[in-house]
Amino acid sequence: MTARTWRPDGPGSFQAPAGVTAVQDRTGRRWTKHGARWTCTGARYIRWRVLVAEHGPVTEEAR
């Protein structure tokens, strides 16, 4: 299976696709989903569209 990637100007950049629970940003930082928001540290949470816009492209992690 090929890892999916989302870019700020591409499809899927506004709402996280179903089943995606962990991604890596362009710097290799791991982001995980908690409810409707995403975090890399456990202290700061952001929405998917902000994650993709500010840290994208993001790539789905293999399960």
ZIVENCOR-V84380 format. One record per residue. SS is DSSP state (alpha for helix, beta for strand, coil for the rest). PSI is psi in degrees with one decimal (NA if undefined). OMEGA is omega in degrees with one decimal (NA if undefined). Layout:
ss=SS psi=PSI omega=OMEGA
ss=SS psi=PSI omega=OMEGA
//
This chain:
ss=coil psi=137.2 omega=179.3
ss=coil psi=136.6 omega=178.2
ss=coil psi=136.6 omega=178.3
ss=coil psi=148.0 omega=179.5
ss=beta psi=140.3 omega=178.0
ss=beta psi=133.9 omega=-180.0
ss=coil psi=154.5 omega=-177.9
ss=coil psi=-33.4 omega=-176.9
ss=coil psi=11.6 omega=-175.5
ss=coil psi=175.7 omega=177.8
ss=coil psi=145.3 omega=179.9
ss=coil psi=5.0 omega=-176.9
ss=coil psi=-14.2 omega=-177.2
ss=coil psi=-36.7 omega=-178.1
ss=coil psi=134.7 omega=-178.8
ss=coil psi=132.6 omega=176.4
ss=coil psi=148.7 omega=179.5
ss=coil psi=138.9 omega=176.4
ss=coil psi=-9.2 omega=179.1
ss=coil psi=119.5 omega=-177.4
ss=coil psi=-14.5 omega=179.1
ss=beta psi=137.5 omega=179.1
ss=beta psi=164.6 omega=172.8
ss=beta psi=138.1 omega=178.5
ss=coil psi=-175.3 omega=-175.5
ss=coil psi=-19.5 omega=179.4
ss=coil psi=-1.9 omega=180.0
ss=coil psi=3.1 omega=178.6
ss=coil psi=137.0 omega=-179.0
ss=beta psi=129.7 omega=177.9
ss=beta psi=135.6 omega=178.9
ss=beta psi=154.0 omega=-177.1
ss=beta psi=134.6 omega=174.8
ss=beta psi=103.9 omega=-174.2
ss=coil psi=-126.8 omega=179.9
ss=coil psi=0.3 omega=-175.5
ss=beta psi=166.3 omega=-175.1
ss=beta psi=147.1 omega=178.7
ss=beta psi=153.7 omega=173.5
ss=coil psi=-15.3 omega=-176.3
ss=coil psi=-17.7 omega=-175.5
ss=coil psi=-5.7 omega=-178.4
ss=coil psi=-32.0 omega=-177.5
ss=coil psi=129.0 omega=-178.5
ss=coil psi=137.6 omega=178.3
ss=beta psi=160.7 omega=178.4
ss=beta psi=160.5 omega=-178.5
ss=alpha psi=-48.7 omega=-176.3
ss=alpha psi=-32.8 omega=176.5
ss=alpha psi=-41.0 omega=177.9
ss=alpha psi=-50.1 omega=-178.9
ss=alpha psi=-42.1 omega=-177.1
ss=alpha psi=-43.0 omega=-173.9
ss=alpha psi=-23.5 omega=-174.9
ss=alpha psi=1.6 omega=-175.5
ss=coil psi=167.0 omega=4.0
ss=coil psi=150.4 omega=177.7
ss=beta psi=145.9 omega=-177.1
ss=beta psi=134.6 omega=179.8
ss=beta psi=137.2 omega=176.3
ss=coil psi=145.8 omega=177.0
ss=coil psi=143.5 omega=179.9
ss=coil psi=NA omega=NA
//
